[in-house]
């Protein structure tokens, strides 16, 4: 899986988990949902993503070859 797909999977997971926690555990978890959404918007505007930097340091590939799809 390339970095873009990994970031989308992480963001989607964070949103779904925080929504579930906000519904069943404590409403304060909805702030985490808002934080993830704000970071997605900021990333779209500035073209900088903290998660991309983190995954890069972990060695996740930025792009895959066409044969790997």
C-alpha positions in Angstrom: 0.0 0.0 0.0 1.4 3.4 -0.9 1.6 6.4 1.4 -1.6 8.2 0.1 -3.7 5.1 0.6 -2.2 4.5 4.0 -3.0 8.1 5.1 -6.6 7.8 3.9 -7.0 4.5 5.8 -5.6 6.1 9.0 -7.7 9.2 8.7 -10.8 7.2 8.0 -10.1 4.9 10.9 -9.4 7.8 13.3 -12.7 9.4 12.3 -14.8 6.2 12.7 -13.1 5.2 16.0 -13.5 8.7 17.5 -17.2 8.9 16.4 -17.8 5.5 18.1 -16.0 6.7 21.3 -17.9 9.9 21.2 -21.2 8.1 21.0 -20.6 5.4 23.5 -17.9 6.6 25.9 -17.7 10.4 26.2 -18.8 13.3 24.0 -15.3 14.8 24.3 -14.1 12.4 21.7 -15.9 14.4 19.1 -13.2 17.0 19.5 -10.8 14.4 18.1 -13.0 13.9 15.1 -13.0 17.7 14.5 -9.2 17.7 14.9 -8.8 15.0 12.2 -11.2 16.9 9.9 -9.3 20.2 10.5 -6.0 18.5 9.7 -7.4 17.0 6.5 -8.6 20.5 5.4 -5.3 22.0 6.3 -3.4 19.3 4.4 -5.5 20.0 1.3 -4.8 23.7 1.5 -1.1 23.7 2.4 -0.1 20.4 0.8 1.7 19.5 4.1 0.7 16.5 6.2 2.2 15.6 9.5 1.1 11.9 9.1 3.0 11.9 5.8 6.2 13.0 7.6 5.6 10.3 10.3 5.0 7.5 7.7 8.1 8.7 5.7 10.3 8.3 8.8 8.7 4.8 9.3 9.8 3.9 5.8 6.3 3.7 4.0 6.8 4.1 0.3 5.5 7.4 -1.2 4.6 5.8 -4.6 4.3 2.2 -5.8 5.3 1.0 -9.2 2.5 0.4 -11.8 3.1 -3.4 -11.5 2.4 -3.3 -7.7 -1.1 -2.1 -8.1 
